[in-house]
Amino acid sequence: MMDMLKEGGVYSLPRVLCFEIVHAWLITTALSMILDKHFYCYGEFTAATVACIGYLIGNKFINSKYNTPLGSVGKPL
């Protein structure tokens, strides 16, 4: 599971940060629903989370299309 945060065998700072933002958003959303409380900047927080998810998807697409040899299934384990 933690290998998805690595790029070339080294932890990637943008991937780790995006992972933590998405993780924090999930916890905040769950607590908001459970405790029935309103988070003041929830819209901005959600927008940042969507941007992080978009970055991760875009990064995966670019790595798959341009950084992986044609016919290969991905990086070797």
C-alpha positions in Angstrom: 0.0 0.0 0.0 2.8 2.4 0.9 4.5 1.7 -2.4 1.9 3.8 -4.2 3.4 6.9 -2.6 6.8 6.1 -4.1 8.1 7.1 -7.5 11.3 5.4 -8.6 11.7 3.7 -5.2 11.7 7.0 -3.3 8.8 8.7 -1.5 7.3 11.4 -3.6 6.5 14.6 -1.7 3.5 15.6 -3.9 2.0 12.1 -3.6 2.4 12.0 0.2 0.9 15.5 0.6 -2.1 14.7 -1.7 -2.6 11.4 0.2 -2.6 13.2 3.5 -5.0 15.9 2.2 -7.5 13.3 0.9 -7.1 11.4 4.2 -7.8 14.6 6.2 -10.8 15.4 4.0 -12.3 11.9 4.6 -11.9 12.2 8.4 -13.3 15.8 8.4 -16.3 14.8 6.3 -17.1 11.8 8.5 -16.8 13.8 11.7 -18.9 16.6 10.3 -21.7 14.1 9.5 -21.4 12.2 12.8 -21.2 15.3 15.0 -23.6 17.4 12.8 -21.2 20.3 12.9 -20.4 22.8 10.1 -16.8 23.3 9.0 -16.3 26.9 8.0 -14.1 26.5 4.9 -15.4 23.1 3.8 -15.9 24.3 0.2 -12.3 25.4 -0.2 -11.1 22.3 1.6 -13.1 20.1 -0.8 -11.8 22.1 -3.8 -8.2 21.4 -2.7 -9.0 17.8 -2.2 -10.4 17.5 -5.8 -7.3 19.3 -7.1 -5.1 16.7 -5.3 -7.1 13.9 -6.8 -6.9 15.5 -10.2 -3.1 15.8 -9.8 -2.8 12.1 -8.8 -4.9 11.0 -11.8 -3.0 13.2 -14.2 0.4 12.1 -12.8 -0.7 8.4 -13.3 -1.8 9.1 -16.8 1.4 10.9 -17.8 3.6 8.2 -16.2 1.6 5.4 -17.9 1.6 7.1 -21.3 5.0 8.7 -21.6 7.3 7.0 -18.9 6.4 3.4 -19.5 7.7 1.5 -22.5 5.1 0.4 -25.0 3.7 -3.0 -24.2 5.0 -3.0 -20.6 2.6 -3.4 -17.7 4.4 -0.8 -15.5 7.4 -0.5 -13.3 9.0 -3.7 -12.2 8.5 -4.7 -8.5 
